[in-house]
Amino acid sequence: MGRKDIFAFPLLCDRRYYFPMKTRNLGKSDLVVSEVGLGCNNFGMLIDRESSRKVIDKALDLGITLFDTADIYGNRGGSETILGEVLGARRKNIVLATKVGKPMDDAGTMKGASRSYIVSGVEASLRRLKTDWIDLYQIHEPDPLAPIEETLRALDDLVRQGKVRCIGCSNFQAHQVAEACRVSAASRLSCFVSCQDQYNILVRGIEKELIPVMESHGLGLLPFFPLAGGMLTGKYRRSEAPAEGTRFAAWKDLGRRYDTDANWNVIERLERFCIERQYNMLEAAFGWLLSKPLVASVIAGATKPAQVEMNVRAAGRCLSGDDVAAIESMPMVDA
């Protein structure tokens, strides 16, 4: 088996060649999501509306139901706007997730998790998304200036009003998630049902503290950067400049974060694993994440329909217990 076989799939468009899309519950909530989610951060930034439409159409055709965006994606509002324009009546067929909290202006005044900003933020997202409700509304990052009870009360009001079905958090530390769950229980407020954090074969730091907290409270995990910005696809090589149009070329800080000798050592070890076990890199990356019961959906972005196809095909192949253990034995690197 050569290198081409490790990294690439034949692009078969006949759906008979795809495993049926499986679904999982998001934590203890009643949200049922596809095992592969579509990350929409490329919309309005790396690709325009028509290119985004093709990706969205392909995702829907292949059974993807979780669409994850944020107010800040697409140069502040672009991603949500494209989703609102493209989905149309199909919006009711998906689980639509978005986020609030990161700066939406250059002055840094439109950000955070205060009651006033959450109330204005959700209305802006609903307007851009052209919808009456958001299935999963997530706090994008902790706000040191807003007490967590204020944040949770504001979110609870949105749930009671029917504007939001469930709430989640992203980039919270373990003790912050635990405190939020404690406050929700004590005050009988809606509780986070999920955490969205970076998690992949290369970056496994959340296993130390965050995952045990999530397990104890029944929260679901939505891992972002499951392919380490593309590093787990084989599109980048050690000591070679990234090709134009790739994430590492567009986001140089991201490329520098992952471009380390320690990461390349793991990648090369994973390549040997794939040759020996007859997997490709995508299958290893998706299969390892989906072997974790806590993971509800693997959120992967795409700039082309073919990438959506490859992600769905990769998720359809399960790793054996021995294969998961072999990957677990690889060094953990915190990028």
GIDAMO-V177277 format. One line per field, one symbol per residue. ss: DSSP state (~ for helix, > for strand, _ for the rest). Layout:
BEGIN
ss: ???
END
This chain:
BEGIN
ss: __~~~~~_______~~~_____>>>______>>>_>>>>___>___>_~~~~~~~~~~~~~____>>>____~~~~~~~~~~~~~~~~~~~~~_>>>>>>______________~~~~~~~~~~~~~~~____>>>>>>________~~~~~~~~~~~~~~__>>>>>>>___~~~~~~~~~~~~~~____>>>>>>>______~~~__~~~~~~~~__>>>>>___~~~~~~_____________~~~~_~~~~~~~__~~~~~~~~~~~~~~~~~___~~~~~~~~~~____>__>>>>___~~~~~~~~~~~_____~~~~~~~~_______
END
